[in-house]
Amino acid sequence: MTRNLIVVSGYYGFDNLGDEAILEELLGELSEIASRDQIVVLSNAPDSTTQKFGVASANRWKMGEIAPLLKRARLFISGGGGLFQDTSSAGSVIYYGGLICLAKAMGTKTMIYAQGLGPLHRSVSQFCTRAVFNLADAITLRDDKSIALLNSWGIQGDLTEDPVWLLKPGRLPQSLAGQMAQLKKEHKQLIGLSLRSGGGFTRVHIEELAKTLDKTLPEDAAVVVLPLQKQLDQPVLDNFAQDFRALGRACHQPTLEDLTLPSQWLSLIGSLDLVVGMRLHSLIMALSSGVPVVGIAYDPKVARVLGEFEQPNLSYTRDEESLSSEKKEEWLASLNKAVKERKSYRRKAEEGASRCKKMACQNPLVIAKMLA
């Protein structure tokens, strides 16, 4: 039987912009060294993935379909993102680890691609992850902490970066390009805002964020809301828009239905003057385009990027019912500095993005070596 397929697994088909951006970049890398009709993506929404990216796709939950594909695969790629973590349960570790075990049982080469390890709170998660990573033929990890954990297990891997750093901007749909051009005529600055449900960021935090942005942004500036994962993000962003407009300020959500590819989102975010964001890939897309950011680090992976790029972080305590006067002053100072020293933060963004793009080039090099 001829082994000619490349099977790709990750958190795909869930309408999460960050993971879809990883997939778009990965497929671009694979297309440089393999035929696109030999690539199969395991997805939660196979038809949507095929339509969006032009590759074959299989239902990620149907092992009866996946096993025959792995028998025909010359490479199985697991990644990227944070697949091996047990924040809510060990289910993610078991699922993605099980796929790697199945691939190896079928005699397929396996690569763990540009992942971040953890958090792994449960002993069963740690045991399974260590055992599975021992099976992999190649491993690239996107941060020093993950590499250190891997090395503590006696396993070697290559340090890389998130693949999205290499994603190229796509062309905006004509209607959206027109809307953004009109907003730029009406407002001196456009500030992107990415919020998400969960992470302990409460209604109190949203209200204070609206008040602080009102105090720090110029009168002719406007906020553009960015629902990167609409189902989770839209309710929170709607709350912010209500609060911000009640203060007499402009808050817009352009028509985004025609945005089908993450590379188009990259163009949209790259056209903004500043991004305030919770979601990691709202920050990566902004920084990749040289746009300064103010982060809201609900997760260590967000804090890591903000620290590396020397960008402000609006720290908060999860689920708090009120903000202290000290915290309010801290937010005000951070946002005020970000707006006034935007050029300095932009320069740091450009310098950091250059470093990350060089590191991310490690991913396609390892793939090419495995397929040689």
C-alpha positions in Angstrom: 0.0 0.0 0.0 1.4 3.4 -1.0 1.9 5.9 1.8 1.3 9.3 0.3 -0.9 11.2 2.7 -0.1 13.8 5.3 -2.7 13.8 8.1 -3.0 16.9 10.2 -4.6 17.1 13.6 -5.3 20.0 15.9 -8.2 22.1 17.3 -9.6 22.7 13.9 -13.1 23.3 12.8 -14.3 25.0 16.0 -14.4 28.5 14.6 -11.4 29.6 16.7 -9.4 32.2 14.7 -6.1 31.4 16.3 -6.2 27.7 15.6 -7.5 28.3 12.1 -4.6 30.7 11.5 -2.2 28.0 12.6 -3.8 25.6 10.1 -3.7 28.1 7.2 0.0 28.7 7.8 0.7 25.0 8.2 -1.1 24.1 5.0 1.0 26.8 3.2 4.2 25.2 4.6 3.1 21.8 3.5 2.1 23.0 0.0 5.7 24.0 -0.6 6.9 20.4 -0.4 3.8 18.2 -1.0 0.8 18.2 -3.3 -2.3 19.7 -1.6 -4.5 16.8 -2.7 -2.3 14.5 -0.4 -3.2 16.5 2.7 -6.1 15.5 5.0 -7.2 17.6 8.0 -9.0 16.1 11.0 -11.7 18.7 11.8 -14.8 19.2 13.9 -16.5 20.6 10.7 -14.9 18.8 7.8 -17.1 20.4 5.0 -16.3 23.9 6.3 -12.6 23.1 6.5 -12.5 21.7 2.9 -14.4 24.7 1.6 -12.2 27.2 3.4 -8.8 25.7 2.8 -9.2 23.6 -0.3 -7.9 20.3 1.2 -9.6 17.0 2.1 -11.0 16.8 5.6 -12.2 14.0 7.9 -14.4 14.1 11.0 -12.1 14.2 14.0 -14.4 12.1 16.1 -14.8 9.2 13.7 -11.9 6.8 14.5 -13.2 4.4 11.9 -12.4 7.0 9.2 -9.2 8.1 10.7 -7.5 4.7 11.1 -7.5 3.9 7.4 -6.1 7.4 6.6 -3.2 6.8 9.0 -2.4 3.5 7.3 -1.9 5.5 4.1 0.0 8.4 5.8 3.7 9.0 5.5 3.4 11.7 8.2 1.0 12.6 11.0 1.3 16.1 12.3 -0.2 17.0 15.8 -0.4 20.7 16.3 0.0 23.5 16.9 -1.3 25.5 19.8 -1.9 24.2 23.4 -3.3 20.7 22.8 -1.6 19.0 25.7 -3.2 20.8 28.7 -5.8 19.9 31.3 -7.2 23.2 32.3 -10.8 21.8 32.5 -10.1 18.1 32.2 -7.7 15.5 30.9 -9.8 15.0 27.8 -7.6 17.0 25.5 -4.5 15.1 26.5 -6.2 11.7 26.1 -7.7 12.6 22.7 -4.5 14.1 21.1 -2.3 11.5 22.8 -4.5 8.7 21.5 -4.2 9.9 17.9 -0.4 9.9 18.2 -0.5 6.4 19.6 -2.8 5.3 16.8 -0.5 6.8 14.2 2.5 5.0 15.6 0.6 1.8 15.8 0.0 2.2 12.1 3.7 2.7 11.4 3.3 6.4 10.6 6.0 9.0 11.2 4.7 11.5 13.8 5.6 15.2 14.4 4.4 17.3 17.3 4.3 20.7 15.7 4.8 24.1 17.4 2.9 23.3 20.6 3.0 24.8 24.0 3.0 22.3 26.9 0.6 22.7 29.8 -0.7 23.5 32.2 -0.7 19.8 33.3 -2.2 19.7 36.8 -3.2 16.1 36.9 -0.6 13.3 37.4 -2.4 11.2 34.7 -2.0 14.1 32.2 1.7 14.4 33.0 2.2 10.6 32.6 0.3 10.4 29.3 1.9 13.4 27.8 5.4 12.2 28.7 4.7 8.8 27.3 3.2 10.2 24.0 6.0 12.6 23.5 8.5 9.8 23.8 6.8 8.2 20.8 7.1 11.2 18.5 9.7 11.3 15.7 10.1 15.1 15.9 9.0 17.8 18.3 8.9 21.5 18.0 7.7 23.6 20.9 6.9 27.3 21.0 8.4 28.5 24.3 11.3 28.0 26.7 9.1 26.7 29.5 7.7 23.9 27.4 11.2 22.9 26.2 12.4 22.9 29.9 9.6 20.6 30.9 10.3 18.3 27.9 14.0 18.2 28.8 13.2 17.4 32.4 11.6 14.2 31.0 14.7 13.4 29.2 13.2 14.2 25.8 14.7 16.5 23.2 12.8 18.9 21.0 13.5 22.0 18.9 12.6 25.5 20.2 10.5 27.4 17.6 7.7 29.9 17.6 4.0 30.1 16.9 3.4 29.4 13.1 1.1 32.5 12.9 4.2 34.7 12.9 4.8 33.5 9.3 1.3 34.0 8.1 1.0 36.5 5.2 -1.8 39.1 5.1 -4.6 38.3 2.7 -6.8 40.7 0.7 -9.8 42.1 2.5 -13.2 41.7 0.9 -14.1 44.8 -1.0 -17.0 45.7 1.2 -14.9 45.5 4.4 -12.0 47.4 2.9 -14.5 50.1 2.1 -15.9 50.2 5.6 -12.4 50.4 7.1 -11.4 53.2 4.7 -14.5 55.2 5.8 -13.7 54.6 9.5 -10.2 55.9 9.0 -11.6 59.1 7.4 -13.9 59.6 10.4 -11.5 58.8 13.2 -7.9 59.8 13.9 -7.1 56.4 15.6 -8.7 53.0 15.4 -8.2 50.8 18.5 -8.9 47.1 18.1 -10.5 45.3 21.1 -10.4 41.5 21.6 -12.2 40.2 24.7 -13.4 36.7 25.5 -15.8 35.0 27.9 -14.2 33.2 30.8 -10.8 33.8 32.3 -12.3 35.5 35.3 -12.7 38.8 33.4 -16.0 40.0 34.9 -18.6 42.7 34.1 -16.8 44.9 36.6 -13.6 44.6 34.5 -15.5 45.4 31.3 -17.0 48.5 32.8 -13.7 49.8 34.1 -12.0 49.1 30.8 -14.6 51.2 29.0 -14.1 54.1 31.5 -10.3 53.9 31.3 -10.3 53.9 27.5 -12.7 56.8 27.5 -10.2 58.7 29.7 -7.1 57.8 27.6 -8.2 57.8 24.0 -8.4 61.0 22.0 -11.9 62.3 21.3 -11.7 61.4 17.6 -10.5 57.9 18.2 -12.9 54.9 17.9 -12.9 51.3 19.2 -13.3 48.4 16.7 -14.4 45.2 18.3 -12.8 41.9 17.1 -14.8 38.8 17.9 -12.1 36.2 17.1 -14.3 33.3 18.2 -17.8 34.8 17.8 -19.8 32.5 20.1 -17.5 33.1 23.1 -16.4 36.7 22.3 -19.5 38.5 21.1 -21.5 38.7 24.4 -18.5 40.2 26.2 -17.8 42.7 23.4 -21.5 43.7 23.3 -21.3 44.5 27.0 -18.3 46.7 26.4 -19.9 48.4 23.4 -22.9 49.2 25.5 -20.8 50.7 28.2 -18.5 52.6 25.9 -21.3 54.1 23.8 -23.1 55.2 27.0 -20.0 57.4 27.7 -20.6 59.1 24.3 -17.8 57.3 22.5 -17.6 55.6 19.1 -17.5 51.8 19.0 -17.8 49.9 15.7 -18.1 46.3 14.5 -17.6 46.2 10.8 -19.4 43.6 8.8 -17.1 40.5 9.2 -19.2 37.8 7.6 -17.1 37.9 4.4 -13.9 37.3 6.3 -13.3 33.6 5.5 -9.5 33.2 6.1 -7.3 34.1 9.1 -4.9 35.8 6.7 -7.7 38.3 6.0 -8.1 38.9 9.7 -4.4 39.5 9.8 -4.9 42.3 7.3 -7.8 43.8 9.3 -5.8 43.8 12.6 -2.7 45.1 10.8 -4.7 48.2 9.7 -5.4 49.3 13.3 -3.3 51.8 15.3 -3.4 49.8 18.6 -4.9 46.5 19.8 -6.2 45.9 23.4 -6.6 42.1 23.6 -7.1 39.0 25.7 -6.8 36.4 22.9 -3.3 35.4 22.2 -3.7 35.5 18.4 -5.2 39.0 18.4 -1.9 40.1 20.0 0.3 37.9 17.7 -1.5 39.2 14.6 -1.1 42.8 15.8 2.6 42.5 16.8 3.4 40.6 13.6 2.1 43.6 11.7 4.0 46.0 13.8 0.9 47.2 15.7 1.5 47.9 19.4 -0.7 46.1 21.9 -2.0 46.3 25.4 -2.7 42.8 26.7 -5.1 41.4 29.3 -3.2 38.3 30.4 -5.9 35.8 31.4 -3.4 33.0 30.6 0.4 32.6 31.1 0.9 32.3 27.3 -0.5 35.8 26.9 1.7 37.1 29.7 4.8 35.5 28.1 4.2 37.3 24.8 3.6 40.7 26.5 6.8 40.3 28.5 8.9 39.3 25.5 7.7 42.3 23.5 7.7 44.7 26.4 4.1 45.6 25.9 1.7 46.8 28.7 -0.5 44.3 30.6 -3.7 45.2 32.3 -3.3 42.8 35.2 -6.4 41.8 37.2 -7.7 39.4 39.8 -10.1 36.7 38.6 -13.7 37.1 39.4 -13.3 40.1 41.6 -16.4 42.1 42.4 -14.7 45.5 42.5 -11.4 47.0 41.5 -9.2 48.8 44.0 -8.3 52.4 43.4 -4.7 51.3 43.0 -5.7 48.9 40.2 -7.7 51.6 38.5 -4.8 54.0 38.6 -2.5 51.2 37.2 -4.8 50.6 34.3 -5.1 54.3 33.6 -1.3 54.8 33.6 -0.7 51.7 31.4 -3.3 52.7 28.7 -2.3 56.4 28.9 1.4 55.4 28.3 0.4 53.0 25.5 -1.5 55.7 23.6 1.1 58.5 24.1 4.2 56.4 23.4 2.7 54.4 20.6 5.7 54.9 18.3 8.0 53.4 20.9 5.8 50.4 21.4 5.5 50.0 17.7 9.3 49.9 17.3 9.5 47.2 20.0 6.7 45.2 18.2 8.6 45.3 14.9 11.9 44.2 16.5 10.2 41.4 18.4 8.2 40.2 15.4 11.4 39.9 13.4 12.9 37.6 16.0 9.8 35.5 16.2 9.5 35.1 12.5 13.1 33.8 12.3 12.4 31.3 15.1 9.1 30.1 13.5 11.1 29.2 10.3 12.2 26.1 12.3 8.8 24.5 11.8 8.9 24.1 8.0 12.5 23.0 8.1 11.7 20.1 10.4 8.7 19.1 8.2 10.9 19.2 5.1 13.5 17.0 6.8 10.8 14.4 7.8 9.3 14.3 4.3 12.7 14.1 2.5 
